[in-house]
């Protein structure tokens, strides 16, 4: 069960942000599959790629902050 933002620890909030980037990426990939024009498909694939970049950056920073032994 997802906790309310005001009751989250910093680590939980960071994990939520990572999940939201994953969800956004999955949404854009689904929309790319449903796109009816090549332009729409390219746009959604571009947006999915951007979300992947956000997730990667958040994950890297999370690992440094909360798992320094890695």
Biopython code that builds the backbone (N, CA, C, O; Angstrom):
import numpy as np
from Bio.PDB.StructureBuilder import StructureBuilder

atoms = [
    (1, "UNK", "N", (0.847, -1.186, 0.000)),
    (1, "UNK", "CA", (0.000, 0.000, 0.000)),
    (1, "UNK", "C", (0.886, 1.240, 0.000)),
    (1, "UNK", "O", (1.828, 1.344, 0.786)),
    (2, "UNK", "N", (0.578, 2.158, -0.873)),
    (2, "UNK", "CA", (1.358, 3.369, -1.011)),
    (2, "UNK", "C", (0.977, 4.353, 0.085)),
    (2, "UNK", "O", (-0.205, 4.604, 0.322)),
    (3, "UNK", "N", (1.992, 4.913, 0.758)),
    (3, "UNK", "CA", (1.729, 5.867, 1.827)),
    (3, "UNK", "C", (1.485, 7.255, 1.266)),
    (3, "UNK", "O", (1.917, 7.570, 0.157)),
    (4, "UNK", "N", (0.793, 8.080, 2.031)),
    (4, "UNK", "CA", (0.553, 9.461, 1.635)),
    (4, "UNK", "C", (1.884, 10.216, 1.652)),
    (4, "UNK", "O", (2.711, 9.989, 2.535)),
    (5, "UNK", "N", (2.097, 11.112, 0.683)),
    (5, "UNK", "CA", (3.368, 11.822, 0.591)),
    (5, "UNK", "C", (3.820, 12.496, 1.883)),
    (5, "UNK", "O", (5.016, 12.497, 2.174)),
    (6, "UNK", "N", (2.921, 13.059, 2.656)),
    (6, "UNK", "CA", (3.338, 13.758, 3.867)),
    (6, "UNK", "C", (3.839, 12.813, 4.947)),
    (6, "UNK", "O", (4.510, 13.246, 5.884)),
    (7, "UNK", "N", (3.529, 11.547, 4.832)),
    (7, "UNK", "CA", (3.967, 10.572, 5.823)),
    (7, "UNK", "C", (5.137, 9.735, 5.349)),
    (7, "UNK", "O", (5.522, 8.777, 6.020)),
    (8, "UNK", "N", (5.708, 10.075, 4.210)),
    (8, "UNK", "CA", (6.788, 9.283, 3.625)),
    (8, "UNK", "C", (8.143, 9.726, 4.153)),
    (8, "UNK", "O", (8.365, 10.890, 4.489)),
    (9, "UNK", "N", (9.032, 8.755, 4.211)),
    (9, "UNK", "CA", (10.422, 9.087, 4.453)),
    (9, "UNK", "C", (11.013, 9.569, 3.131)),
    (9, "UNK", "O", (10.406, 9.394, 2.074)),
    (10, "UNK", "N", (12.179, 10.166, 3.191)),
    (10, "UNK", "CA", (12.838, 10.602, 1.970)),
    (10, "UNK", "C", (13.106, 9.406, 1.057)),
    (10, "UNK", "O", (12.938, 9.503, -0.158)),
    (11, "UNK", "N", (13.517, 8.294, 1.632)),
    (11, "UNK", "CA", (13.790, 7.100, 0.829)),
    (11, "UNK", "C", (12.531, 6.595, 0.138)),
    (11, "UNK", "O", (12.577, 6.218, -1.034)),
    (12, "UNK", "N", (11.416, 6.582, 0.844)),
    (12, "UNK", "CA", (10.152, 6.143, 0.247)),
    (12, "UNK", "C", (9.710, 7.090, -0.871)),
    (12, "UNK", "O", (9.210, 6.646, -1.905)),
    (13, "UNK", "N", (9.892, 8.372, -0.663)),
    (13, "UNK", "CA", (9.525, 9.348, -1.691)),
    (13, "UNK", "C", (10.376, 9.142, -2.939)),
    (13, "UNK", "O", (9.875, 9.245, -4.059)),
    (14, "UNK", "N", (11.653, 8.854, -2.749)),
    (14, "UNK", "CA", (12.548, 8.629, -3.873)),
    (14, "UNK", "C", (12.115, 7.374, -4.640)),
    (14, "UNK", "O", (12.098, 7.360, -5.870)),
    (15, "UNK", "N", (11.765, 6.321, -3.888)),
    (15, "UNK", "CA", (11.295, 5.089, -4.522)),
    (15, "UNK", "C", (10.012, 5.341, -5.310)),
    (15, "UNK", "O", (9.831, 4.798, -6.400)),
    (16, "UNK", "N", (9.130, 6.159, -4.760)),
    (16, "UNK", "CA", (7.891, 6.501, -5.452)),
    (16, "UNK", "C", (8.199, 7.247, -6.747)),
    (16, "UNK", "O", (7.592, 6.974, -7.783)),
    (17, "UNK", "N", (9.125, 8.174, -6.692)),
    (17, "UNK", "CA", (9.496, 8.926, -7.893)),
    (17, "UNK", "C", (10.025, 7.992, -8.974)),
    (17, "UNK", "O", (9.704, 8.162, -10.150)),
    (18, "UNK", "N", (10.825, 7.017, -8.590)),
    (18, "UNK", "CA", (11.360, 6.043, -9.546)),
    (18, "UNK", "C", (10.218, 5.237, -10.157)),
    (18, "UNK", "O", (10.179, 5.039, -11.372)),
    (19, "UNK", "N", (9.294, 4.773, -9.329)),
    (19, "UNK", "CA", (8.143, 4.006, -9.841)),
    (19, "UNK", "C", (7.309, 4.844, -10.802)),
    (19, "UNK", "O", (6.840, 4.338, -11.821)),
    (20, "UNK", "N", (7.125, 6.105, -10.487)),
    (20, "UNK", "CA", (6.318, 6.968, -11.349)),
    (20, "UNK", "C", (6.995, 7.163, -12.705)),
    (20, "UNK", "O", (6.312, 7.240, -13.726)),
    (21, "UNK", "N", (8.304, 7.242, -12.730)),
    (21, "UNK", "CA", (9.023, 7.332, -14.006)),
    (21, "UNK", "C", (8.829, 6.045, -14.806)),
    (21, "UNK", "O", (8.645, 6.088, -16.023)),
    (22, "UNK", "N", (8.871, 4.903, -14.123)),
    (22, "UNK", "CA", (8.644, 3.618, -14.794)),
    (22, "UNK", "C", (7.235, 3.565, -15.367)),
    (22, "UNK", "O", (7.037, 3.132, -16.502)),
    (23, "UNK", "N", (6.265, 4.002, -14.586)),
    (23, "UNK", "CA", (4.873, 3.992, -15.041)),
    (23, "UNK", "C", (4.678, 4.912, -16.241)),
    (23, "UNK", "O", (3.979, 4.565, -17.192)),
    (24, "UNK", "N", (5.296, 6.078, -16.190)),
    (24, "UNK", "CA", (5.174, 7.021, -17.307)),
    (24, "UNK", "C", (5.795, 6.413, -18.563)),
    (24, "UNK", "O", (5.236, 6.532, -19.654)),
    (25, "UNK", "N", (6.943, 5.767, -18.413)),
    (25, "UNK", "CA", (7.593, 5.137, -19.568)),
    (25, "UNK", "C", (6.689, 4.064, -20.172)),
    (25, "UNK", "O", (6.523, 3.998, -21.391)),
    (26, "UNK", "N", (6.107, 3.228, -19.319)),
    (26, "UNK", "CA", (5.203, 2.183, -19.803)),
    (26, "UNK", "C", (3.994, 2.782, -20.518)),
    (26, "UNK", "O", (3.548, 2.250, -21.534)),
    (27, "UNK", "N", (3.465, 3.878, -19.995)),
    (27, "UNK", "CA", (2.337, 4.549, -20.640)),
    (27, "UNK", "C", (2.730, 5.019, -22.036)),
    (27, "UNK", "O", (2.003, 4.773, -22.998)),
    (28, "UNK", "N", (3.864, 5.688, -22.154)),
    (28, "UNK", "CA", (4.291, 6.191, -23.462)),
    (28, "UNK", "C", (4.556, 5.061, -24.444)),
    (28, "UNK", "O", (4.266, 5.193, -25.633)),
    (29, "UNK", "N", (5.104, 3.952, -23.963)),
    (29, "UNK", "CA", (5.325, 2.814, -24.859)),
    (29, "UNK", "C", (3.992, 2.245, -25.339)),
    (29, "UNK", "O", (3.862, 1.865, -26.503)),
    (30, "UNK", "N", (3.008, 2.187, -24.453)),
    (30, "UNK", "CA", (1.675, 1.717, -24.848)),
    (30, "UNK", "C", (1.043, 2.653, -25.866)),
    (30, "UNK", "O", (0.436, 2.211, -26.841)),
    (31, "UNK", "N", (1.194, 3.947, -25.629)),
    (31, "UNK", "CA", (0.644, 4.917, -26.569)),
    (31, "UNK", "C", (1.354, 4.838, -27.918)),
    (31, "UNK", "O", (0.730, 5.030, -28.962)),
    (32, "UNK", "N", (2.652, 4.559, -27.898)),
    (32, "UNK", "CA", (3.385, 4.401, -29.161)),
    (32, "UNK", "C", (2.832, 3.216, -29.943)),
    (32, "UNK", "O", (2.713, 3.276, -31.166)),
    (33, "UNK", "N", (2.495, 2.143, -29.239)),
    (33, "UNK", "CA", (1.926, 0.970, -29.901)),
    (33, "UNK", "C", (0.562, 1.272, -30.525)),
    (33, "UNK", "O", (0.188, 0.667, -31.529)),
    (34, "UNK", "N", (-0.174, 2.201, -29.932)),
    (34, "UNK", "CA", (-1.504, 2.543, -30.433)),
    (34, "UNK", "C", (-1.488, 3.701, -31.429)),
    (34, "UNK", "O", (-2.518, 4.018, -32.024)),
    (35, "UNK", "N", (-0.345, 4.325, -31.613)),
    (35, "UNK", "CA", (-0.258, 5.510, -32.477)),
    (35, "UNK", "C", (-0.700, 5.173, -33.894)),
    (35, "UNK", "O", (-0.432, 4.089, -34.412)),
    (36, "UNK", "N", (-1.374, 6.119, -34.493)),
    (36, "UNK", "CA", (-1.895, 5.910, -35.847)),
    (36, "UNK", "C", (-1.053, 6.576, -36.922)),
    (36, "UNK", "O", (-1.290, 6.378, -38.114)),
    (37, "UNK", "N", (-0.069, 7.366, -36.502)),
    (37, "UNK", "CA", (0.836, 7.978, -37.469)),
    (37, "UNK", "C", (2.275, 7.776, -36.998)),
    (37, "UNK", "O", (2.535, 7.578, -35.811)),
    (38, "UNK", "N", (3.188, 7.831, -37.938)),
    (38, "UNK", "CA", (4.599, 7.655, -37.566)),
    (38, "UNK", "C", (5.068, 8.810, -36.685)),
    (38, "UNK", "O", (5.916, 8.616, -35.814)),
    (39, "UNK", "N", (4.531, 10.001, -36.899)),
    (39, "UNK", "CA", (4.905, 11.141, -36.068)),
    (39, "UNK", "C", (4.498, 10.963, -34.622)),
    (39, "UNK", "O", (5.260, 11.270, -33.705)),
    (40, "UNK", "N", (3.275, 10.457, -34.423)),
    (40, "UNK", "CA", (2.807, 10.200, -33.062)),
    (40, "UNK", "C", (3.656, 9.120, -32.412)),
    (40, "UNK", "O", (4.050, 9.240, -31.252)),
    (41, "UNK", "N", (3.934, 8.068, -33.163)),
    (41, "UNK", "CA", (4.737, 6.965, -32.623)),
    (41, "UNK", "C", (6.125, 7.470, -32.215)),
    (41, "UNK", "O", (6.618, 7.139, -31.136)),
    (42, "UNK", "N", (6.745, 8.265, -33.075)),
    (42, "UNK", "CA", (8.068, 8.819, -32.761)),
    (42, "UNK", "C", (8.026, 9.683, -31.509)),
    (42, "UNK", "O", (8.931, 9.623, -30.678)),
    (43, "UNK", "N", (6.979, 10.485, -31.375)),
    (43, "UNK", "CA", (6.850, 11.340, -30.199)),
    (43, "UNK", "C", (6.764, 10.509, -28.931)),
    (43, "UNK", "O", (7.482, 10.772, -27.966)),
    (44, "UNK", "N", (5.888, 9.502, -28.924)),
    (44, "UNK", "CA", (5.726, 8.688, -27.725)),
    (44, "UNK", "C", (6.984, 7.888, -27.404)),
    (44, "UNK", "O", (7.315, 7.704, -26.233)),
    (45, "UNK", "N", (7.682, 7.417, -28.417)),
    (45, "UNK", "CA", (8.946, 6.707, -28.170)),
    (45, "UNK", "C", (9.995, 7.656, -27.604)),
    (45, "UNK", "O", (10.770, 7.280, -26.725)),
    (46, "UNK", "N", (10.020, 8.885, -28.111)),
    (46, "UNK", "CA", (10.933, 9.889, -27.567)),
    (46, "UNK", "C", (10.619, 10.155, -26.099)),
    (46, "UNK", "O", (11.524, 10.206, -25.267)),
    (47, "UNK", "N", (9.344, 10.325, -25.784)),
    (47, "UNK", "CA", (8.952, 10.586, -24.397)),
    (47, "UNK", "C", (9.291, 9.395, -23.496)),
    (47, "UNK", "O", (9.719, 9.582, -22.357)),
    (48, "UNK", "N", (9.102, 8.183, -23.998)),
    (48, "UNK", "CA", (9.463, 6.991, -23.219)),
    (48, "UNK", "C", (10.962, 6.978, -22.942)),
    (48, "UNK", "O", (11.394, 6.627, -21.844)),
    (49, "UNK", "N", (11.749, 7.358, -23.935)),
    (49, "UNK", "CA", (13.198, 7.416, -23.759)),
    (49, "UNK", "C", (13.580, 8.463, -22.706)),
    (49, "UNK", "O", (14.488, 8.242, -21.905)),
    (50, "UNK", "N", (12.887, 9.591, -22.715)),
    (50, "UNK", "CA", (13.145, 10.623, -21.715)),
    (50, "UNK", "C", (12.847, 10.103, -20.307)),
    (50, "UNK", "O", (13.613, 10.338, -19.372)),
    (51, "UNK", "N", (11.735, 9.402, -20.172)),
    (51, "UNK", "CA", (11.372, 8.847, -18.868)),
    (51, "UNK", "C", (12.405, 7.824, -18.407)),
    (51, "UNK", "O", (12.715, 7.747, -17.218)),
    (52, "UNK", "N", (12.938, 7.038, -19.342)),
    (52, "UNK", "CA", (13.983, 6.073, -19.000)),
    (52, "UNK", "C", (15.212, 6.808, -18.457)),
    (52, "UNK", "O", (15.830, 6.362, -17.491)),
    (53, "UNK", "N", (15.557, 7.921, -19.077)),
    (53, "UNK", "CA", (16.678, 8.724, -18.597)),
    (53, "UNK", "C", (16.433, 9.264, -17.196)),
    (53, "UNK", "O", (17.333, 9.257, -16.356)),
    (54, "UNK", "N", (15.221, 9.728, -16.946)),
    (54, "UNK", "CA", (14.873, 10.221, -15.609)),
    (54, "UNK", "C", (14.994, 9.100, -14.585)),
    (54, "UNK", "O", (15.564, 9.282, -13.509)),
    (55, "UNK", "N", (14.449, 7.937, -14.936)),
    (55, "UNK", "CA", (14.500, 6.797, -14.010)),
    (55, "UNK", "C", (15.944, 6.416, -13.707)),
    (55, "UNK", "O", (16.303, 6.181, -12.553)),
    (56, "UNK", "N", (16.760, 6.355, -14.739)),
    (56, "UNK", "CA", (18.165, 5.980, -14.549)),
    (56, "UNK", "C", (18.872, 6.969, -13.626)),
    (56, "UNK", "O", (19.616, 6.577, -12.728)),
    (57, "UNK", "N", (18.628, 8.250, -13.861)),
    (57, "UNK", "CA", (19.278, 9.261, -13.019)),
    (57, "UNK", "C", (18.794, 9.163, -11.581)),
    (57, "UNK", "O", (19.600, 9.199, -10.651)),
    (58, "UNK", "N", (17.492, 9.040, -11.390)),
    (58, "UNK", "CA", (16.960, 8.896, -10.034)),
    (58, "UNK", "C", (17.503, 7.642, -9.351)),
    (58, "UNK", "O", (17.861, 7.680, -8.174)),
    (59, "UNK", "N", (17.566, 6.538, -10.083)),
    (59, "UNK", "CA", (18.071, 5.293, -9.507)),
    (59, "UNK", "C", (19.541, 5.430, -9.113)),
    (59, "UNK", "O", (19.942, 4.967, -8.045)),
    (60, "UNK", "N", (20.338, 6.057, -9.961)),
    (60, "UNK", "CA", (21.754, 6.260, -9.648)),
    (60, "UNK", "C", (21.921, 7.115, -8.398)),
    (60, "UNK", "O", (22.733, 6.797, -7.529)),
    (61, "UNK", "N", (21.164, 8.185, -8.307)),
    (61, "UNK", "CA", (21.244, 9.066, -7.145)),
    (61, "UNK", "C", (20.715, 8.370, -5.893)),
    (61, "UNK", "O", (21.251, 8.552, -4.800)),
    (62, "UNK", "N", (19.668, 7.578, -6.061)),
    (62, "UNK", "CA", (19.129, 6.804, -4.940)),
    (62, "UNK", "C", (20.187, 5.847, -4.412)),
    (62, "UNK", "O", (20.407, 5.754, -3.205)),
    (63, "UNK", "N", (20.830, 5.145, -5.315)),
    (63, "UNK", "CA", (21.857, 4.184, -4.906)),
    (63, "UNK", "C", (22.988, 4.889, -4.156)),
    (63, "UNK", "O", (23.486, 4.362, -3.161)),
    (64, "UNK", "N", (23.392, 6.050, -4.609)),
    (64, "UNK", "CA", (24.460, 6.791, -3.926)),
    (64, "UNK", "C", (24.009, 7.256, -2.542)),
    (64, "UNK", "O", (24.788, 7.219, -1.589)),
    (65, "UNK", "N", (22.761, 7.691, -2.430)),
    (65, "UNK", "CA", (22.259, 8.221, -1.174)),
    (65, "UNK", "C", (21.924, 7.145, -0.149)),
    (65, "UNK", "O", (22.184, 7.311, 1.043)),
    (66, "UNK", "N", (21.347, 6.039, -0.618)),
    (66, "UNK", "CA", (20.812, 5.059, 0.321)),
    (66, "UNK", "C", (21.533, 3.711, 0.290)),
    (66, "UNK", "O", (21.292, 2.857, 1.143)),
    (67, "UNK", "N", (22.403, 3.525, -0.679)),
    (67, "UNK", "CA", (23.156, 2.277, -0.771)),
    (67, "UNK", "C", (24.605, 2.574, -1.137)),
    (67, "UNK", "O", (25.101, 2.107, -2.163)),
    (68, "UNK", "N", (25.277, 3.349, -0.299)),
    (68, "UNK", "CA", (26.645, 3.769, -0.653)),
    (68, "UNK", "C", (27.637, 2.629, -0.764)),
    (68, "UNK", "O", (28.700, 2.800, -1.359)),
    (69, "UNK", "N", (27.319, 1.472, -0.208)),
    (69, "UNK", "CA", (28.235, 0.329, -0.287)),
    (69, "UNK", "C", (28.238, -0.326, -1.653)),
    (69, "UNK", "O", (29.078, -1.184, -1.923)),
    (70, "UNK", "N", (27.294, 0.070, -2.537)),
    (70, "UNK", "CA", (27.194, -0.552, -3.865)),
    (70, "UNK", "C", (28.284, -0.077, -4.720)),
    (70, "UNK", "O", (28.380, -0.481, -5.879)),
]
sb = StructureBuilder()
sb.init_structure("model")
sb.init_model(0)
sb.init_chain("A")
sb.init_seg("    ")
for serial, (resi, resn, name, xyz) in enumerate(atoms, 1):
    if name == "N":
        sb.init_residue(resn, " ", resi, " ")
    sb.init_atom(name, np.array(xyz, "f"), 0.0, 1.0, " ", f" {name:<3s}", serial, name[0])
structure = sb.get_structure()
